Amino acid sequence: MCDTQLLEFLENHLTERRQELFLKVVSERTRHFTVVLENIYQPHNASAVVRSCECFGIQDLHIIEKEHSFNANTGVVMGADKWIDFHYHKNSNDCINLLKNQGYHIIATTPHPDKNIGTGKNDCLLESFDISQKTAFFFGEENTGLSKEAIDNADGFLKIPMFGFTESFNISVTVALVLHHLTMKLRK
């Protein structure tokens, strides 16, 4: 059932105030950005990402399950999973091909300035990221990061500046920082 059909059905069962809330929230949803989680294994992290996606109006969340199944923690998700469309993939290449066919640019998030990852002309810091193109942001496994497939097929690399000794933010924090900054920029 599409959003419009659902709203039409619910109109007879909702107060006017609740209908207005639904219309406002649906009008602020975006498919201009999508999030891809590659092989996330900690339910707390996966759940926090779902919640952040919903809070920032991201409609689609792509889950790549290689060795690890996606498991949401209901205590962390707090119902956010009801409002997002989940797309499951068994490997990165299928997900990448699908998104590229839908017109998305593949952007790999990585904290690594070395290993020849993200050291070229397609690098970008978060504050200067160009939001004019539909973008799929790839976030990798907690310990090892993104796969070789994701890195090799990325159209660009996104970094969040850090000034401490720690190598990276937690994945759920990274997703929240990226989505906050870029969805605010998109809505201006």
N, C-alpha and C positions, 0 to 999 in steps of 0.2 A: 504494500500500500504506500503510495507516494505521500509526501508531506501535505499536499493540498487535500487529498482524499481523507487523510487522517483528521485534518482540521475540520473538514466538513462533517465528518462523523461525530467528532467530539463537540461541535458547536451546540448540539442539543443537550449535552450533558455537563457543560461547563458554565460557570458564571461569566458574565461579560468581562470582568477583571481578569479572570484566568485566560479567556480567549485572547485578550489584548497582550498578555504576557507571552502566550504561545506565538502569536504573530510577530511580536518584537524579536523574540529569540530566533525564530526561523529566518527572519529577514537578515539577521546578522551572521548566519552560518556561512562558511566559506568552503569551497572546493578549489580555490585558487592555490591554497597550500594543502599538502597532505603530509602525514607523518608515517614513516616506515620504521618498524622495530625489527631488527635482525637478531634472532636467536637469543632474546632476553630470557634469563633463567630465574631471576628473583621476582616472585609474585608481588612484593611490595613496590619494586621499581616499575614493573609493568602496570600495576594498578594506579600508581601516581601519575604515570604518563597518560593513561586513559582519562583520568580526572582533569589533568591540565588541558588535554585536547578539547574536552567538552567545555571547560570554562572559557577557553579562548575561541570557541566557535568553529573548531575544525570538525568537519562532518565525517571524513573518512580516515580510518586508521588501518594501515596495512601491517600484517604480522607475518614475518617469515619464521617458520618453525623448522629448524634443521635438527639439531640434537635436543633442543629444549621445547617443550610445549608451553604455550602461553596460558598462564593461570592468573586470573584476577582475584584479588583479595577483596571481598565485599565490604569489609570494614574500612578499606582505603578508598575504593572506587565510589562508595556512597551513592550508588544509583546512576552515576555518569554513563555507565555502559549501555543504558537504555536509549540514549540519545545519539549514539555514534554508530556509523556503519562500519563493521569490521570486515576486512578482506584477508583471508588466510592464504599463504603460499608455502610450498614445501622447499623452494629454493629461491635464491636471490635473482638469478637470471630471468625466471618467469615473471617475477614481480617487476623487475626493471623493464623488461620488454612490454608488459602491459601498461605501465605508467608512461613510457616513452610514446607508445601508440595513442595514449590519451592526451598527448601534448605536454607532458610534464618534463621539466629539466630535473635531472638527478643531481642532488647536492649531498655530498658526503660530509658529515660532521666528524672532525678529527682534531684531537689536541696535539698531534705529533707534527713538529716542524721538520722532522728528519725522515729518514727512510724513503726519500723521494716522494713522499705523500704530501700533497698540498703545498708544494714549494714553487709552483709555476704561475703562469698568467691567469689561471682560473681560480686562484685563491681569493678569499674575501674575508674580511673581519665582519662580525655581525653588524656593527653600526653603519657599514657602508654597503650592505647587501642590496642589490637591485631587485625590487619586488615586482617589476613589471611583467615577469613571466611566471606562468604556472610552475610551481616547484614542489617536488617531493623531497623531503628532508630525511635522510637515512641516518639512523642512530644504531650503533652496534652493541654487541655483547659486552657486559659489564667488565670483564677482565681483558679480553683480547681485542675489543673494538670491532670495526667493520671487517667483513671478509674481503679477500682479494677480488672477488667478483664485483662487489659493490664499489670498491676503490677503482678498479680498472674501467668500470662503466660509468663512473661519475662524470658529469659535465663540469663540475666545479667542486671546490672544497670550502667549507665554512668553519671559521674558528671564532671562539669567544676569547677575547683577551683575558689573560690571567697574570697576576703579579706576585703570587706566592710561590712557595716551594712545591706545592702539590701539583701533580701532573695534570689532573683533570677534575671536573665537577662530576658528581653522581649523574647518571643518565637522566633520572627524572628531573633533576635541577637543570641540566642542560636543555632538555626539551622545553621546560617552563620558561627559561630565559629566552630561548630562540623564539618561541611562540609569542611571548609577551611583547618583545621588541618588534617583531615583524607584523603581527596582527594589528598592533597600535598604528604602525606606519601605514598599513593597508587601509585602515579605516579613516585616516586623515584626509 
